[in-house]
């Protein structure tokens, strides 16, 4: 197999990019198309399955809160900090019903303060 120079590689990439733009195949469009693909769905399902296997206490806490909300025993509240739509935050997953309602931004910040940011 013949080796190609770095300049030739750059030229091929530029040409490929030019053609893709002309055809309307932008990076965002390709990402959106991939997100709808069966391969992406399969990878997401597998990632979710692995996360659930690694975090059974979190899964249980989420289920309990969801059932309590559906059953009318718990009412979703606005964010305790800013008043926006909120997620249920558990400081300790052993005490499932002790919840602090935080919007996604403040929820992430709270996890950062606690030193347990999601990977």
MOPAC internal coordinates of N, CA, C and O (Angstrom, degrees):
PM7 1SCF
backbone

  N    0.0000 0     0.00 0     0.00 0    0    0    0
  C    1.4467 1     0.00 0     0.00 0    1    0    0
  C    1.5258 1   108.91 1     0.00 0    2    1    0
  O    1.2310 1   120.08 1   -49.43 1    3    2    1
  N    1.2853 1   117.45 1   130.57 1    3    2    1
  C    1.4611 1   122.58 1  -177.24 1    5    3    2
  C    1.5224 1   110.00 1   -77.61 1    6    5    3
  O    1.2310 1   121.44 1   -40.18 1    7    6    5
  N    1.3164 1   114.85 1   139.82 1    7    6    5
  C    1.4663 1   119.22 1   178.03 1    9    7    6
  C    1.5155 1   108.92 1   -83.16 1   10    9    7
  O    1.2310 1   121.18 1   -31.17 1   11   10    9
  N    1.3193 1   115.35 1   148.83 1   11   10    9
  C    1.4627 1   120.09 1   178.54 1   13   11   10
  C    1.5191 1   108.42 1  -117.29 1   14   13   11
  O    1.2310 1   121.33 1   -28.04 1   15   14   13
  N    1.2999 1   115.07 1   151.96 1   15   14   13
  C    1.4544 1   120.03 1  -177.30 1   17   15   14
  C    1.5288 1   110.46 1   -78.16 1   18   17   15
  O    1.2310 1   121.32 1   -17.10 1   19   18   17
  N    1.3123 1   115.09 1   162.90 1   19   18   17
  C    1.4622 1   121.56 1   177.86 1   21   19   18
  C    1.5257 1   110.29 1   -61.86 1   22   21   19
  O    1.2310 1   120.31 1   142.69 1   23   22   21
  N    1.3096 1   117.01 1   -37.31 1   23   22   21
  C    1.4729 1   120.89 1   178.70 1   25   23   22
  C    1.5201 1   111.17 1   -64.23 1   26   25   23
  O    1.2310 1   120.69 1   140.86 1   27   26   25
  N    1.3159 1   116.28 1   -39.14 1   27   26   25
  C    1.4608 1   120.24 1   179.10 1   29   27   26
  C    1.5330 1   110.59 1   -66.79 1   30   29   27
  O    1.2310 1   120.61 1   141.03 1   31   30   29
  N    1.3230 1   116.43 1   -38.97 1   31   30   29
  C    1.4683 1   120.88 1   177.07 1   33   31   30
  C    1.5246 1   109.56 1   -61.78 1   34   33   31
  O    1.2310 1   120.56 1   133.79 1   35   34   33
  N    1.3441 1   116.53 1   -46.21 1   35   34   33
  C    1.4672 1   120.57 1   179.07 1   37   35   34
  C    1.5194 1   111.16 1   -60.47 1   38   37   35
  O    1.2310 1   120.59 1   137.88 1   39   38   37
  N    1.3083 1   116.47 1   -42.12 1   39   38   37
  C    1.4610 1   121.07 1   179.28 1   41   39   38
  C    1.5304 1   111.79 1   -62.64 1   42   41   39
  O    1.2310 1   120.73 1   138.16 1   43   42   41
  N    1.3221 1   116.20 1   -41.84 1   43   42   41
  C    1.4682 1   120.00 1   178.54 1   45   43   42
  C    1.5318 1   110.96 1   -65.04 1   46   45   43
  O    1.2310 1   121.01 1   139.13 1   47   46   45
  N    1.3201 1   115.67 1   -40.87 1   47   46   45
  C    1.4681 1   119.53 1   178.80 1   49   47   46
  C    1.5274 1   110.74 1   -64.18 1   50   49   47
  O    1.2310 1   120.45 1   136.40 1   51   50   49
  N    1.3289 1   116.74 1   -43.60 1   51   50   49
  C    1.4679 1   120.10 1   178.32 1   53   51   50
  C    1.5189 1   111.46 1   -60.34 1   54   53   51
  O    1.2310 1   120.88 1   136.31 1   55   54   53
  N    1.3252 1   115.91 1   -43.69 1   55   54   53
  C    1.4628 1   120.37 1   179.81 1   57   55   54
  C    1.5353 1   110.67 1   -64.88 1   58   57   55
  O    1.2310 1   120.75 1   135.99 1   59   58   57
  N    1.3048 1   116.17 1   -44.01 1   59   58   57
  C    1.4656 1   119.92 1   178.72 1   61   59   58
  C    1.5351 1   110.66 1   -61.56 1   62   61   59
  O    1.2310 1   120.08 1   138.38 1   63   62   61
  N    1.3259 1   117.46 1   -41.62 1   63   62   61
  C    1.4691 1   121.87 1   177.66 1   65   63   62
  C    1.5198 1   110.90 1   -63.42 1   66   65   63
  O    1.2310 1   120.42 1   137.43 1   67   66   65
  N    1.3222 1   116.79 1   -42.57 1   67   66   65
  C    1.4647 1   121.05 1   179.61 1   69   67   66
  C    1.5220 1   110.63 1   -61.13 1   70   69   67
  O    1.2310 1   120.41 1   135.19 1   71   70   69
  N    1.3211 1   116.83 1   -44.81 1   71   70   69
  C    1.4641 1   121.44 1  -179.83 1   73   71   70
  C    1.5308 1   110.34 1   -65.44 1   74   73   71
  O    1.2310 1   120.22 1   136.91 1   75   74   73
  N    1.3243 1   117.18 1   -43.09 1   75   74   73
  C    1.4639 1   120.69 1  -179.98 1   77   75   74
  C    1.5258 1   111.12 1   -61.33 1   78   77   75
  O    1.2310 1   120.69 1   136.15 1   79   78   77
  N    1.3246 1   116.28 1   -43.85 1   79   78   77
  C    1.4713 1   119.59 1   178.34 1   81   79   78
  C    1.5152 1   110.59 1   -62.74 1   82   81   79
  O    1.2310 1   120.33 1   138.45 1   83   82   81
  N    1.3257 1   116.97 1   -41.55 1   83   82   81
  C    1.4623 1   121.08 1   179.96 1   85   83   82
  C    1.5262 1   111.28 1   -63.07 1   86   85   83
  O    1.2310 1   120.27 1   147.57 1   87   86   85
  N    1.3251 1   117.09 1   -32.43 1   87   86   85
  C    1.4629 1   121.40 1   179.76 1   89   87   86
  C    1.5320 1   112.69 1   -88.23 1   90   89   87
  O    1.2310 1   120.63 1   177.58 1   91   90   89
  N    1.3368 1   116.40 1    -2.42 1   91   90   89
  C    1.4646 1   119.72 1  -179.47 1   93   91   90
  C    1.5134 1   113.13 1    79.97 1   94   93   91
  O    1.2310 1   120.19 1  -160.89 1   95   94   93
  N    1.3208 1   117.25 1    19.11 1   95   94   93
  C    1.4608 1   121.20 1   179.69 1   97   95   94
  C    1.5290 1   109.98 1   -96.04 1   98   97   95
  O    1.2310 1   121.08 1  -108.09 1   99   98   97
  N    1.3092 1   115.55 1    71.91 1   99   98   97
  C    1.4594 1   119.38 1   179.62 1  101   99   98
  C    1.5212 1   109.51 1   -76.99 1  102  101   99
  O    1.2310 1   120.86 1   -12.47 1  103  102  101
  N    1.3001 1   115.96 1   167.53 1  103  102  101
  C    1.4585 1   120.50 1  -179.98 1  105  103  102
  C    1.5279 1   110.33 1   -61.74 1  106  105  103
  O    1.2310 1   120.17 1   139.29 1  107  106  105
  N    1.3182 1   117.28 1   -40.71 1  107  106  105
  C    1.4652 1   120.63 1   179.28 1  109  107  106
  C    1.5209 1   110.99 1   -63.51 1  110  109  107
  O    1.2310 1   120.56 1   139.17 1  111  110  109
  N    1.3277 1   116.54 1   -40.83 1  111  110  109
  C    1.4637 1   120.33 1   178.85 1  113  111  110
  C    1.5225 1   110.57 1   -65.51 1  114  113  111
  O    1.2310 1   120.44 1   139.71 1  115  114  113
  N    1.3209 1   116.77 1   -40.29 1  115  114  113
  C    1.4604 1   119.93 1   178.93 1  117  115  114
  C    1.5150 1   110.89 1   -66.29 1  118  117  115
  O    1.2310 1   120.21 1   139.58 1  119  118  117
  N    1.3263 1   117.21 1   -40.42 1  119  118  117
  C    1.4669 1   120.25 1   177.13 1  121  119  118
  C    1.5247 1   110.83 1   -62.76 1  122  121  119
  O    1.2310 1   120.36 1   137.61 1  123  122  121
  N    1.3149 1   116.92 1   -42.39 1  123  122  121
  C    1.4648 1   121.03 1   179.09 1  125  123  122
  C    1.5271 1   110.12 1   -63.49 1  126  125  123
  O    1.2310 1   120.40 1   137.98 1  127  126  125
  N    1.3250 1   116.83 1   -42.02 1  127  126  125
  C    1.4616 1   120.76 1   178.79 1  129  127  126
  C    1.5230 1   110.03 1   -63.72 1  130  129  127
  O    1.2310 1   120.20 1   137.70 1  131  130  129
  N    1.3340 1   117.21 1   -42.30 1  131  130  129
  C    1.4603 1   121.11 1   179.47 1  133  131  130
  C    1.5238 1   110.31 1   -64.97 1  134  133  131
  O    1.2310 1   120.37 1   140.63 1  135  134  133
  N    1.3404 1   116.89 1   -39.37 1  135  134  133
  C    1.4643 1   120.55 1  -179.04 1  137  135  134
  C    1.5227 1   111.54 1   -62.29 1  138  137  135
  O    1.2310 1   120.14 1   155.01 1  139  138  137
  N    1.3279 1   117.33 1   -24.99 1  139  138  137
  C    1.4653 1   121.26 1   178.20 1  141  139  138
  C    1.5225 1   111.91 1   -89.14 1  142  141  139
  O    1.2310 1   119.86 1   174.42 1  143  142  141
  N    1.3142 1   117.87 1    -5.58 1  143  142  141
  C    1.4644 1   120.72 1  -174.08 1  145  143  142
  C    1.5292 1   111.32 1   -78.00 1  146  145  143
  O    1.2310 1   121.13 1   -23.70 1  147  146  145
  N    1.3006 1   115.44 1   156.30 1  147  146  145
  C    1.4616 1   121.20 1   178.42 1  149  147  146
  C    1.5235 1   110.64 1   -65.23 1  150  149  147
  O    1.2310 1   119.84 1   145.11 1  151  150  149
  N    1.3232 1   117.91 1   -34.89 1  151  150  149
  C    1.4649 1   121.63 1   178.86 1  153  151  150
  C    1.5256 1   110.15 1   -60.78 1  154  153  151
  O    1.2310 1   120.36 1   134.05 1  155  154  153
  N    1.3340 1   116.92 1   -45.95 1  155  154  153
  C    1.4617 1   119.98 1   179.39 1  157  155  154
  C    1.5170 1   110.74 1   -63.59 1  158  157  155
  O    1.2310 1   120.21 1   136.01 1  159  158  157
  N    1.3331 1   117.21 1   -43.99 1  159  158  157
  C    1.4635 1   120.27 1   179.67 1  161  159  158
  C    1.5242 1   110.46 1   -60.95 1  162  161  159
  O    1.2310 1   120.39 1   138.45 1  163  162  161
  N    1.3194 1   116.86 1   -41.55 1  163  162  161
  C    1.4651 1   120.78 1   179.44 1  165  163  162
  C    1.5228 1   111.14 1   -64.08 1  166  165  163
  O    1.2310 1   120.54 1   138.39 1  167  166  165
  N    1.3264 1   116.58 1   -41.61 1  167  166  165
  C    1.4700 1   119.81 1   178.56 1  169  167  166
  C    1.5211 1   111.58 1   -65.61 1  170  169  167
  O    1.2310 1   120.60 1   140.20 1  171  170  169
  N    1.3202 1   116.46 1   -39.80 1  171  170  169
  C    1.4599 1   119.56 1   178.36 1  173  171  170
  C    1.5235 1   111.50 1   -66.31 1  174  173  171
  O    1.2310 1   120.26 1   138.46 1  175  174  173
  N    1.3375 1   117.12 1   -41.54 1  175  174  173
  C    1.4721 1   120.60 1   177.18 1  177  175  174
  C    1.5228 1   110.54 1   -60.40 1  178  177  175
  O    1.2310 1   120.63 1   136.00 1  179  178  177
  N    1.3306 1   116.40 1   -44.00 1  179  178  177
  C    1.4588 1   120.56 1  -179.57 1  181  179  178
  C    1.5293 1   111.14 1   -65.64 1  182  181  179
  O    1.2310 1   120.14 1   138.61 1  183  182  181
  N    1.3229 1   117.33 1   -41.39 1  183  182  181
  C    1.4694 1   120.75 1   178.35 1  185  183  182
  C    1.5327 1   109.81 1   -63.20 1  186  185  183
  O    1.2310 1   120.16 1   138.48 1  187  186  185
  N    1.3296 1   117.30 1   -41.52 1  187  186  185
  C    1.4638 1   120.92 1   178.80 1  189  187  186
  C    1.5271 1   110.58 1   -64.77 1  190  189  187
  O    1.2310 1   120.39 1   138.98 1  191  190  189
  N    1.3354 1   116.86 1   -41.02 1  191  190  189
  C    1.4634 1   120.36 1   178.87 1  193  191  190
  C    1.5273 1   111.05 1   -62.12 1  194  193  191
  O    1.2310 1   120.29 1   136.50 1  195  194  193
  N    1.3369 1   117.06 1   -43.50 1  195  194  193
  C    1.4710 1   120.61 1   178.61 1  197  195  194
  C    1.5220 1   111.09 1   -64.56 1  198  197  195
  O    1.2310 1   120.29 1   137.90 1  199  198  197
  N    1.3598 1   117.05 1   -42.10 1  199  198  197
  C    1.4654 1   120.42 1   179.70 1  201  199  198
  C    1.5225 1   110.26 1   -61.72 1  202  201  199
  O    1.2310 1   120.31 1   136.29 1  203  202  201
  N    1.3228 1   117.01 1   -43.71 1  203  202  201
  C    1.4665 1   120.70 1   179.60 1  205  203  202
  C    1.5231 1   111.56 1   -63.50 1  206  205  203
  O    1.2310 1   120.23 1   142.71 1  207  206  205
  N    1.3209 1   117.16 1   -37.29 1  207  206  205
  C    1.4609 1   121.11 1   178.56 1  209  207  206
  C    1.5282 1   111.17 1   -67.19 1  210  209  207
  O    1.2310 1   120.47 1   144.70 1  211  210  209
  N    1.3388 1   116.70 1   -35.30 1  211  210  209
  C    1.4689 1   121.03 1   179.71 1  213  211  210
  C    1.5232 1   112.94 1   -79.58 1  214  213  211
  O    1.2310 1   119.88 1   157.75 1  215  214  213
  N    1.3430 1   117.84 1   -22.25 1  215  214  213
  C    1.4680 1   121.70 1  -171.83 1  217  215  214
  C    1.5313 1   112.74 1  -129.06 1  218  217  215
  O    1.2310 1   119.53 1  -122.20 1  219  218  217
  N    1.3292 1   118.50 1    57.80 1  219  218  217
  C    1.4655 1   119.25 1  -176.87 1  221  219  218
  C    1.5274 1   113.62 1   -62.83 1  222  221  219
  O    1.2310 1   119.92 1   147.47 1  223  222  221
  N    1.3419 1   117.75 1   -32.53 1  223  222  221
  C    1.4686 1   120.14 1  -179.95 1  225  223  222
  C    1.5287 1   111.26 1   -68.53 1  226  225  223
  O    1.2310 1   119.97 1   145.47 1  227  226  225
  N    1.3234 1   117.66 1   -34.53 1  227  226  225
  C    1.4661 1   121.16 1   177.58 1  229  227  226
  C    1.5222 1   110.28 1   -70.20 1  230  229  227
  O    1.2310 1   120.59 1   138.45 1  231  230  229
  N    1.3293 1   116.47 1   -41.55 1  231  230  229
  C    1.4585 1   121.05 1   178.68 1  233  231  230
  C    1.5206 1   109.66 1   -61.36 1  234  233  231
  O    1.2310 1   120.37 1   135.50 1  235  234  233
  N    1.3327 1   116.91 1   -44.50 1  235  234  233
  C    1.4584 1   120.96 1   179.70 1  237  235  234
  C    1.5273 1   110.84 1   -62.61 1  238  237  235
  O    1.2310 1   120.00 1   136.88 1  239  238  237
  N    1.3280 1   117.60 1   -43.12 1  239  238  237
  C    1.4658 1   121.18 1   179.17 1  241  239  238
  C    1.5295 1   110.76 1   -62.30 1  242  241  239
  O    1.2310 1   120.31 1   137.45 1  243  242  241
  N    1.3301 1   117.01 1   -42.55 1  243  242  241
  C    1.4708 1   120.58 1   178.76 1  245  243  242
  C    1.5256 1   110.75 1   -63.17 1  246  245  243
  O    1.2310 1   120.47 1   138.15 1  247  246  245
  N    1.3322 1   116.71 1   -41.85 1  247  246  245
  C    1.4676 1   120.24 1  -179.80 1  249  247  246
  C    1.5227 1   111.50 1   -64.17 1  250  249  247
  O    1.2310 1   120.55 1   135.35 1  251  250  249
  N    1.3259 1   116.55 1   -44.65 1  251  250  249
  C    1.4675 1   120.46 1  -179.42 1  253  251  250
  C    1.5230 1   110.49 1   -61.10 1  254  253  251
  O    1.2310 1   120.37 1   133.30 1  255  254  253
  N    1.3256 1   116.90 1   -46.70 1  255  254  253
  C    1.4664 1   120.38 1  -179.94 1  257  255  254
  C    1.5268 1   110.54 1   -63.00 1  258  257  255
  O    1.2310 1   119.98 1   136.42 1  259  258  257
  N    1.3253 1   117.65 1   -43.58 1  259  258  257
  C    1.4711 1   120.84 1   179.65 1  261  259  258
  C    1.5284 1   110.58 1   -61.88 1  262  261  259
  O    1.2310 1   120.21 1   137.63 1  263  262  261
  N    1.3250 1   117.20 1   -42.37 1  263  262  261
  C    1.4707 1   120.69 1   179.21 1  265  263  262
  C    1.5209 1   111.22 1   -66.26 1  266  265  263
  O    1.2310 1   120.48 1   141.64 1  267  266  265
  N    1.3322 1   116.68 1   -38.36 1  267  266  265
  C    1.4659 1   120.19 1   178.77 1  269  267  266
  C    1.5285 1   110.97 1   -66.14 1  270  269  267
  O    1.2310 1   120.22 1   141.16 1  271  270  269
  N    1.3188 1   117.18 1   -38.84 1  271  270  269
  C    1.4717 1   121.00 1   177.89 1  273  271  270
  C    1.5257 1   109.56 1   -66.60 1  274  273  271
  O    1.2310 1   120.48 1   132.26 1  275  274  273
  N    1.3396 1   116.68 1   -47.74 1  275  274  273
  C    1.4673 1   120.38 1   179.28 1  277  275  274
  C    1.5237 1   111.96 1   -61.63 1  278  277  275
  O    1.2310 1   120.60 1   142.91 1  279  278  277
  N    1.3266 1   116.46 1   -37.09 1  279  278  277
  C    1.4616 1   120.92 1  -178.44 1  281  279  278
  C    1.5194 1   113.74 1   -79.81 1  282  281  279
  O    1.2310 1   120.22 1   173.74 1  283  282  281
  N    1.3241 1   117.18 1    -6.26 1  283  282  281
  C    1.4547 1   120.44 1   179.45 1  285  283  282
  C    1.5159 1   114.81 1    82.97 1  286  285  283
  O    1.2310 1   119.88 1  -171.08 1  287  286  285
  N    1.3284 1   117.82 1     8.92 1  287  286  285
  C    1.4654 1   121.88 1   179.94 1  289  287  286
  C    1.5251 1   111.85 1   -85.91 1  290  289  287
  O    1.2310 1   120.69 1   166.71 1  291  290  289
  N    1.3203 1   116.28 1   -13.29 1  291  290  289
  C    1.4630 1   122.27 1  -179.21 1  293  291  290
  C    1.5198 1   107.61 1  -141.47 1  294  293  291
  O    1.2310 1   120.92 1   -42.78 1  295  294  293
  N    1.3310 1   115.85 1   137.22 1  295  294  293
  C    1.4520 1   120.99 1   179.30 1  297  295  294
  C    1.5204 1   109.01 1  -111.63 1  298  297  295
  O    1.2310 1   121.11 1   -48.43 1  299  298  297
  N    1.3218 1   115.48 1   131.57 1  299  298  297
  C    1.4640 1   120.55 1   177.82 1  301  299  298
  C    1.5284 1   108.31 1   -63.81 1  302  301  299
  O    1.2310 1   120.50 1   -47.15 1  303  302  301
  N    1.3250 1   116.66 1   132.85 1  303  302  301
  C    1.4577 1   122.92 1  -177.82 1  305  303  302
  C    1.5264 1   110.03 1  -111.88 1  306  305  303
  O    1.2310 1   119.82 1   -18.35 1  307  306  305
  N    1.3375 1   117.95 1   161.65 1  307  306  305
  C    1.4709 1   119.92 1   173.56 1  309  307  306
  C    1.5283 1   110.16 1   -74.24 1  310  309  307
  O    1.2310 1   120.76 1   -12.75 1  311  310  309
  N    1.3171 1   116.15 1   167.25 1  311  310  309
  C    1.4636 1   122.19 1   179.39 1  313  311  310
  C    1.5246 1   110.09 1   -56.08 1  314  313  311
  O    1.2310 1   120.72 1   -46.04 1  315  314  313
  N    1.3125 1   116.22 1   133.96 1  315  314  313
  C    1.4582 1   121.64 1  -179.92 1  317  315  314
  C    1.5285 1   111.81 1   -67.88 1  318  317  315
  O    1.2310 1   120.05 1   161.91 1  319  318  317
  N    1.3244 1   117.50 1   -18.09 1  319  318  317
  C    1.4618 1   120.99 1  -177.64 1  321  319  318
  C    1.5293 1   111.68 1   -97.42 1  322  321  319
  O    1.2310 1   120.33 1   129.58 1  323  322  321
  N    1.3541 1   116.98 1   -50.42 1  323  322  321
  C    1.4626 1   119.41 1  -171.72 1  325  323  322
  C    1.5262 1   114.63 1  -118.27 1  326  325  323
  O    1.2310 1   119.70 1   169.63 1  327  326  325
  N    1.3254 1   118.18 1   -10.37 1  327  326  325
  C    1.4548 1   120.50 1   177.92 1  329  327  326
  C    1.5191 1   115.66 1    87.61 1  330  329  327
  O    1.2310 1   119.39 1  -178.21 1  331  330  329
  N    1.3349 1   118.76 1     1.79 1  331  330  329
  C    1.4711 1   121.94 1   178.74 1  333  331  330
  C    1.5323 1   110.39 1   -77.36 1  334  333  331
  O    1.2310 1   120.72 1    -6.75 1  335  334  333
  N    1.3332 1   116.24 1   173.25 1  335  334  333
  C    1.4690 1   121.50 1   176.34 1  337  335  334
  C    1.5262 1   108.57 1   -58.45 1  338  337  335
  O    1.2310 1   120.19 1   -42.24 1  339  338  337
  N    1.3244 1   117.25 1   137.76 1  339  338  337
  C    1.4597 1   120.22 1  -167.70 1  341  339  338
  C    1.5264 1   114.03 1  -125.41 1  342  341  339
  O    1.2310 1   121.89 1   -18.58 1  343  342  341
  N    1.3359 1   113.99 1   161.42 1  343  342  341
  C    1.4594 1   124.83 1   171.23 1  345  343  342
  C    1.5245 1   106.97 1  -102.72 1  346  345  343
  O    1.2310 1   120.67 1   -20.87 1  347  346  345
  N    1.3154 1   116.33 1   159.13 1  347  346  345
  C    1.4642 1   120.99 1   174.68 1  349  347  346
  C    1.5318 1   107.85 1   -85.67 1  350  349  347
  O    1.2310 1   120.61 1   -57.68 1  351  350  349
  N    1.3222 1   116.44 1   122.32 1  351  350  349
  C    1.4658 1   121.50 1   178.72 1  353  351  350
  C    1.5200 1   108.73 1  -105.50 1  354  353  351
  O    1.2310 1   120.97 1   -49.74 1  355  354  353
  N    1.3260 1   115.76 1   130.26 1  355  354  353
  C    1.4606 1   121.40 1   176.79 1  357  355  354
  C    1.5219 1   108.36 1  -107.33 1  358  357  355
  O    1.2310 1   120.22 1   -61.78 1  359  358  357
  N    1.3253 1   117.18 1   118.22 1  359  358  357
  C    1.4626 1   120.29 1   175.34 1  361  359  358
  C    1.5238 1   109.32 1   -70.64 1  362  361  359
  O    1.2310 1   121.06 1   147.53 1  363  362  361
  N    1.3409 1   115.57 1   -32.47 1  363  362  361
  C    1.4647 1   121.63 1   179.57 1  365  363  362
  C    1.5274 1   107.10 1  -140.30 1  366  365  363
  O    1.2310 1   120.28 1   -57.91 1  367  366  365
  N    1.3155 1   117.07 1   122.09 1  367  366  365
  C    1.4632 1   120.44 1  -176.59 1  369  367  366
  C    1.5224 1   112.41 1   -72.10 1  370  369  367
  O    1.2310 1   119.90 1   166.09 1  371  370  369
  N    1.3395 1   117.79 1   -13.91 1  371  370  369
  C    1.4584 1   120.56 1   176.99 1  373  371  370
  C    1.5310 1   110.55 1   -72.77 1  374  373  371
  O    1.2310 1   120.62 1   151.18 1  375  374  373
  N    1.3282 1   116.41 1   -28.82 1  375  374  373
  C    1.4672 1   121.01 1   177.93 1  377  375  374
  C    1.5205 1   107.34 1  -106.10 1  378  377  375
  O    1.2310 1   121.33 1   -99.94 1  379  378  377
  N    1.3233 1   115.05 1    80.06 1  379  378  377
  C    1.4608 1   122.87 1  -170.74 1  381  379  378
  C    1.5272 1   112.74 1   -61.39 1  382  381  379
  O    1.2310 1   119.79 1   143.83 1  383  382  381
  N    1.3185 1   118.01 1   -36.17 1  383  382  381
  C    1.4635 1   118.92 1  -174.20 1  385  383  382
  C    1.5289 1   113.51 1   -86.54 1  386  385  383
  O    1.2310 1   119.95 1   177.17 1  387  386  385
  N    1.3217 1   117.70 1    -2.83 1  387  386  385
  C    1.4690 1   120.29 1   173.76 1  389  387  386
  C    1.5243 1   107.55 1   -87.16 1  390  389  387
  O    1.2310 1   121.30 1   -78.37 1  391  390  389
  N    1.3381 1   115.12 1   101.63 1  391  390  389
  C    1.4565 1   121.41 1  -172.32 1  393  391  390
  C    1.5107 1   110.77 1  -121.20 1  394  393  391
  O    1.2310 1   121.05 1   -37.92 1  395  394  393
  N    1.3221 1   115.60 1   142.08 1  395  394  393
  C    1.4563 1   122.24 1   170.31 1  397  395  394
  C    1.5255 1   105.04 1  -116.76 1  398  397  395
  O    1.2310 1   120.11 1   -53.35 1  399  398  397
  N    1.3284 1   117.39 1   126.65 1  399  398  397
  C    1.4588 1   121.48 1  -177.55 1  401  399  398
  C    1.5210 1   109.48 1   -87.83 1  402  401  399
  O    1.2310 1   120.79 1   -60.53 1  403  402  401
  N    1.3474 1   116.10 1   119.47 1  403  402  401
  C    1.4600 1   121.99 1  -177.50 1  405  403  402
  C    1.5295 1   110.31 1  -135.02 1  406  405  403
  O    1.2310 1   120.62 1   -39.62 1  407  406  405
  N    1.3407 1   116.43 1   140.38 1  407  406  405
  C    1.4653 1   120.79 1   174.89 1  409  407  406
  C    1.5362 1   107.76 1   -68.01 1  410  409  407
  O    1.2310 1   119.29 1   -14.43 1  411  410  409
  N    1.3263 1   118.95 1   165.57 1  411  410  409
  C    1.4661 1   120.36 1  -178.41 1  413  411  410
  C    1.5368 1   113.96 1   -53.36 1  414  413  411
  O    1.2310 1   120.17 1   139.03 1  415  414  413
  N    1.3346 1   117.28 1   -40.97 1  415  414  413
  C    1.4615 1   120.37 1  -179.60 1  417  415  414
  C    1.5294 1   111.20 1   -64.34 1  418  417  415
  O    1.2310 1   120.47 1   128.64 1  419  418  417
  N    1.3178 1   116.71 1   -51.36 1  419  418  417
  C    1.4690 1   119.60 1  -178.58 1  421  419  418
  C    1.5293 1   111.72 1   -71.21 1  422  421  419
  O    1.2310 1   120.31 1   151.86 1  423  422  421
  N    1.3284 1   117.00 1   -28.14 1  423  422  421
  C    1.4587 1   120.71 1   175.50 1  425  423  422
  C    1.5286 1   109.68 1   -63.91 1  426  425  423
  O    1.2310 1   120.49 1   134.60 1  427  426  425
  N    1.3412 1   116.67 1   -45.40 1  427  426  425
  C    1.4640 1   120.95 1   178.54 1  429  427  426
  C    1.5296 1   110.35 1   -63.27 1  430  429  427
  O    1.2310 1   120.72 1   137.78 1  431  430  429
  N    1.3132 1   116.22 1   -42.22 1  431  430  429
  C    1.4723 1   119.73 1   179.16 1  433  431  430
  C    1.5255 1   111.24 1   -63.14 1  434  433  431
  O    1.2310 1   120.47 1   140.33 1  435  434  433
  N    1.3298 1   116.70 1   -39.67 1  435  434  433
  C    1.4630 1   120.51 1   179.04 1  437  435  434
  C    1.5195 1   110.48 1   -63.03 1  438  437  435
  O    1.2310 1   120.30 1   136.99 1  439  438  437
  N    1.3303 1   117.03 1   -43.01 1  439  438  437
  C    1.4641 1   120.29 1   177.72 1  441  439  438
  C    1.5312 1   110.53 1   -63.79 1  442  441  439
  O    1.2310 1   120.13 1   143.19 1  443  442  441
  N    1.3279 1   117.36 1   -36.81 1  443  442  441
  C    1.4708 1   120.48 1   177.83 1  445  443  442
  C    1.5326 1   109.82 1   -64.27 1  446  445  443
  O    1.2310 1   120.51 1   138.17 1  447  446  445
  N    1.3310 1   116.63 1   -41.83 1  447  446  445
  C    1.4640 1   120.06 1   178.21 1  449  447  446
  C    1.5159 1   111.52 1   -63.66 1  450  449  447
  O    1.2310 1   120.88 1   144.17 1  451  450  449
  N    1.3251 1   115.92 1   -35.83 1  451  450  449
  C    1.4699 1   121.11 1  -179.36 1  453  451  450
  C    1.5239 1   111.40 1   -81.72 1  454  453  451
  O    1.2310 1   120.42 1   172.01 1  455  454  453
  N    1.3206 1   116.81 1    -7.99 1  455  454  453
  C    1.4618 1   120.99 1   179.11 1  457  455  454
  C    1.5066 1   113.64 1    74.94 1  458  457  455
  O    1.2310 1   119.83 1  -150.79 1  459  458  457
  N    1.3264 1   117.92 1    29.21 1  459  458  457
  C    1.4708 1   120.06 1   179.20 1  461  459  458
  C    1.5227 1   110.85 1  -135.98 1  462  461  459
  O    1.2310 1   121.13 1  -121.72 1  463  462  461
  N    1.3172 1   115.44 1    58.28 1  463  462  461
  C    1.4654 1   120.43 1   176.20 1  465  463  462
  C    1.5193 1   110.00 1   -67.19 1  466  465  463
  O    1.2310 1   120.74 1   -38.40 1  467  466  465
  N    1.3219 1   116.20 1   141.60 1  467  466  465
  C    1.4572 1   120.99 1   178.24 1  469  467  466
  C    1.5211 1   109.26 1   -67.69 1  470  469  467
  O    1.2310 1   120.64 1   -38.58 1  471  470  469
  N    1.3379 1   116.38 1   141.42 1  471  470  469
  C    1.4537 1   120.71 1   177.77 1  473  471  470
  C    1.4801 1   110.29 1   -91.18 1  474  473  471
  O    1.2310 1   120.10 1   180.00 1  475  474  473

